[in-house]
Structure formats: C-alpha cells, structure tokens
Amino acid sequence: MSKGGWYLWHYLTLLKGKAYCDIYCKRITFNVKFRYVYRHFHWYSSSNNKFKQ
C-alpha cells in the first residue's frame, strides 16, 4: 500500500472509530443512567415497603 493510501485508510478507520465511539459512548451513558435511576428507584421503593410494614 502506498503511503498516501495508508494515510487515507488510517483516516477512514479513525473516522469510523469515532462514529462508533460516539454511538457506543451514548449507549453506555444511557445504560449507566438508566441502571442508576432504576437501582435508586428500586432501593427507594423497597425501603418504603420496609417502613410500611
């Protein structure tokens, strides 16, 4: 592969990587937020049940 072609390939790989990273990072952030909220809510509702009993 010529040097120019290698640079182009590298550049495209980086672009693709960045696009994947953006999607992946958003997904991870969403999952973490969702899990945190769910666990927090779950803990809150279960502690409420203890108080009611």
Backbone as CSV, one residue per row, in Angstrom:
resi,resn,N_x,N_y,N_z,CA_x,CA_y,CA_z,C_x,C_y,C_z
1,MET,0.852,-1.194,0.000,0.000,0.000,0.000,0.888,1.244,0.000
2,SER,0.547,2.225,-0.827,1.345,3.452,-0.876,1.116,4.261,0.399
3,LYS,2.038,5.189,0.631,1.939,5.982,1.848,0.633,6.779,1.884
4,GLY,0.270,7.364,0.717,-0.970,8.139,0.639,-2.183,7.270,0.926
5,GLY,-2.189,6.065,0.354,-3.295,5.134,0.575,-3.377,4.715,2.033
6,TRP,-2.205,4.521,2.640,-2.170,4.112,4.046,-2.754,5.206,4.933
7,TYR,-2.376,6.465,4.618,-2.908,7.587,5.394,-4.424,7.682,5.245
8,LEU,-4.885,7.501,3.997,-6.323,7.572,3.733,-7.059,6.483,4.506
9,TRP,-6.522,5.269,4.461,-7.128,4.134,5.165,-7.163,4.396,6.662
10,HIS,-6.036,4.927,7.170,-5.921,5.226,8.589,-6.958,6.281,8.987
11,TYR,-7.085,7.301,8.120,-8.027,8.389,8.371,-9.467,7.865,8.405
12,LEU,-9.805,7.019,7.428,-11.153,6.444,7.377,-11.421,5.574,8.600
13,THR,-10.411,4.822,9.004,-10.552,3.971,10.186,-10.803,4.828,11.421
14,LEU,-10.078,5.942,11.516,-10.264,6.846,12.650,-11.673,7.436,12.643
15,LEU,-12.129,7.843,11.453,-13.481,8.405,11.344,-14.526,7.384,11.759
16,LYS,-14.349,6.167,11.256,-15.289,5.090,11.586,-15.246,4.831,13.088
17,GLY,-14.033,4.805,13.620,-13.850,4.581,15.055,-14.533,5.656,15.872
18,LYS,-14.421,6.898,15.412,-15.038,7.999,16.142,-16.556,7.877,16.111
19,ALA,-17.092,7.514,14.938,-18.541,7.356,14.817,-19.032,6.248,15.747
20,TYR,-18.311,5.121,15.737,-18.678,4.012,16.625,-18.570,4.437,18.077
21,CYS,-17.521,5.173,18.389,-17.296,5.608,19.771,-18.433,6.509,20.230
22,ASP,-18.841,7.430,19.347,-19.942,8.337,19.700,-21.206,7.552,20.027
23,ILE,-21.527,6.607,19.145,-22.725,5.784,19.353,-22.581,4.962,20.629
24,TYR,-21.407,4.329,20.765,-21.144,3.445,21.896,-21.166,4.220,23.205
25,CYS,-20.521,5.400,23.194,-20.457,6.215,24.411,-21.849,6.678,24.815
26,LYS,-22.649,7.077,23.828,-24.019,7.492,24.138,-24.798,6.339,24.737
27,ARG,-24.600,5.163,24.153,-25.324,3.988,24.635,-24.896,3.657,26.058
28,ILE,-23.593,3.704,26.315,-23.075,3.400,27.654,-23.609,4.420,28.654
29,THR,-23.563,5.702,28.270,-24.045,6.748,29.170,-25.513,6.524,29.496
30,PHE,-26.296,6.190,28.475,-27.724,5.939,28.674,-27.927,4.745,29.598
31,ASN,-27.174,3.661,29.354,-27.301,2.450,30.169,-26.953,2.730,31.620
32,VAL,-25.867,3.474,31.826,-25.432,3.778,33.193,-26.483,4.630,33.899
33,LYS,-26.982,5.640,33.206,-28.020,6.494,33.798,-29.254,5.674,34.132
34,PHE,-29.676,4.855,33.168,-30.873,4.044,33.351,-30.703,3.096,34.524
35,ARG,-29.534,2.442,34.603,-29.275,1.484,35.673,-29.258,2.198,37.019
36,TYR,-28.642,3.377,37.053,-28.546,4.128,38.299,-29.940,4.538,38.775
37,VAL,-30.725,5.079,37.840,-32.079,5.515,38.185,-32.919,4.328,38.633
38,TYR,-32.809,3.222,37.890,-33.589,2.025,38.218,-33.227,1.507,39.600
39,ARG,-31.912,1.408,39.877,-31.467,0.870,41.160,-31.885,1.809,42.285
40,HIS,-31.746,3.106,42.042,-32.102,4.103,43.038,-33.594,4.013,43.339
41,PHE,-34.394,3.931,42.286,-35.843,3.847,42.422,-36.245,2.546,43.099
42,HIS,-35.581,1.464,42.702,-35.864,0.146,43.264,-35.553,0.136,44.759
43,TRP,-34.389,0.706,45.117,-33.984,0.758,46.520,-34.975,1.614,47.308
44,TYR,-35.384,2.724,46.707,-36.308,3.648,47.352,-37.649,2.972,47.613
45,SER,-38.153,2.253,46.604,-39.454,1.601,46.769,-39.369,0.449,47.767
46,SER,-38.240,-0.280,47.775,-38.120,-1.396,48.717,-37.946,-0.876,50.144
47,SER,-37.263,0.264,50.313,-37.114,0.819,51.659,-38.450,1.388,52.132
48,ASN,-39.241,1.892,51.214,-40.586,2.365,51.556,-41.445,1.213,52.043
49,ASN,-41.302,0.067,51.407,-42.070,-1.108,51.803,-41.707,-1.536,53.213
50,LYS,-40.420,-1.430,53.556,-39.987,-1.795,54.912,-40.644,-0.880,55.941
51,PHE,-40.712,0.406,55.598,-41.299,1.351,56.532,-42.798,1.105,56.700
52,LYS,-43.455,0.708,55.633,-44.903,0.472,55.685,-45.243,-0.737,56.551
53,GLN,-44.368,-1.735,56.557,-44.672,-2.969,57.286,-44.538,-2.816,58.756
